[in-house]
Amino acid sequence: MAVKGKKRVQVQIDKDLADNTEAILNELGLNPTTAINMFYKRIVANGALPFELALSQEEKANLRLLKATEDTPVTKFKDVQKVTDWLNDPDED
């Protein structure tokens, strides 16, 4: 029986994302190599990504909120006293 060749795949991933993902994989009894192999096998089997590329309802709602508030003026405060002054200003809308 022929031995299958191996190929190293290296990617840069956000550290927090990698740590959170690895914690979940550990709970599932998997390691990153196994999970990535499973992912690649599903791509080959399906001829496509194994999930839908679409925004969740929460992501859609967040985008709508951002769009609706994009022209809302923003006041930035440097300290608590500035916030207090702003809150107590009777002429402020």
Secondary structure as the mmCIF struct_conf table of DSSP 4:
data_model
#
loop_
_struct_conf.conf_type_id
_struct_conf.id
_struct_conf.beg_label_comp_id
_struct_conf.beg_label_asym_id
_struct_conf.beg_label_seq_id
_struct_conf.end_label_comp_id
_struct_conf.end_label_asym_id
_struct_conf.end_label_seq_id
HELX_LH_PP_P HELX_LH_PP_P1 ALA A 2 GLY A 5
HELX_RH_AL_P HELX_RH_AL_P1 LYS A 15 GLU A 27
TURN_TY1_P TURN_TY1_P1 LEU A 28 GLY A 29
HELX_RH_AL_P HELX_RH_AL_P2 PRO A 32 ASN A 46
TURN_TY1_P TURN_TY1_P2 GLY A 47 GLY A 47
BEND BEND1 ALA A 48 ALA A 48
BEND BEND2 PRO A 50 PHE A 51
HELX_RH_AL_P HELX_RH_AL_P3 GLN A 57 THR A 69
TURN_TY1_P TURN_TY1_P3 GLU A 70 ASP A 71
BEND BEND3 THR A 72 THR A 72
BEND BEND4 LYS A 78 ASP A 79
HELX_RH_AL_P HELX_RH_AL_P4 VAL A 80 ASN A 88
TURN_TY1_P TURN_TY1_P4 PRO A 90 ASP A 91
#
